[in-house]
Every structure is written in C-alpha cells, then in structure tokens.
Amino acid sequence: MRRMNRAASVVAGIAALVLGASTQAYASADSGWVYTDNKGGKAYFDADVKSGNKEKVTVCDLKTNNRAVKVEFYLTGGGDGADSPIHTLVDKDNDGKCVSKSYNWFGEERDVTIAVLEYHGSKTYNMNFGHATS
C-alpha cells in the first residue's frame, strides 16, 4: 500500500511538472516615459497593446526650440537589428500633441532599447535611453 501511495505521489508530481512546463507566461514590460536629458522630449514604448499582438511607440516634443524629437528603438544584446534602429518616429512640433504608431515589430519577450533625442539637421542633442521587453 505504501509503495502504491508513493508511486501515485511521484506520478502526480511528474504530471504537475509537465503541465507547468507546457504553459508559457509572457513577461512584457513597457519602457515607461523616457525623457531627453533636458526634458525637451519624451517617448514611451508600450510592449503589449491590447488590440492584437502589437507594440506601440509614442514620441512627444515638449519644448519650442527649433529641434524635433525622435525616438529610435533597437533590439538589445546583439542579433538582427542590434546595430541599427528597427524603427524611428518623429514629432516635429511642440503643438501639445504626440505622435504614435502601432505595429508588430518584435516577437514576444525580446529586449528592446529605446533612444529618445532632439535633433536639428544632422546634429543630435540630449539623448537618453530606456528599456522594455516586447
């Protein structure tokens, strides 16, 4: 009887491990608002938009200073796209409105680096970085 109880416990434990391993939890994490060093602009990377398998990026120009604000995002840690931005988005006007775009840029659970900066012509200013997980 003891052997049967012990065997049943072992079988139940193995079944729990197998079932637990087969369910996958996604750990998406938004970037939060990432500001340029001078607070002249900000960007947000929403890693898991509710309406589908998409990410959403938003960029806002906060100062009237003849500089546009741009957000760039990259894959973190090497691999495809690590050296060049996957996408950029620009807000050229401090008009009280932000610019947003949604798309499925990344697969699940990819580490993403967000760079937000001001630029005028070919010069960049006040760059700052944030991170997210798609």
Secondary structure, 3 states (H helix, E strand, C coil): CHHHHHHHHHHHHHHHHHHHHHCCCCCCECCCCEECCCCCEEEEEEEEECCCCEEEEEEEECCCCCCEEEEEEEECCCCCCCCCCCEEEEECCCCCCCEEEEECCCCCCCEEEEEEEEEECCEEEEEEEEEEEC
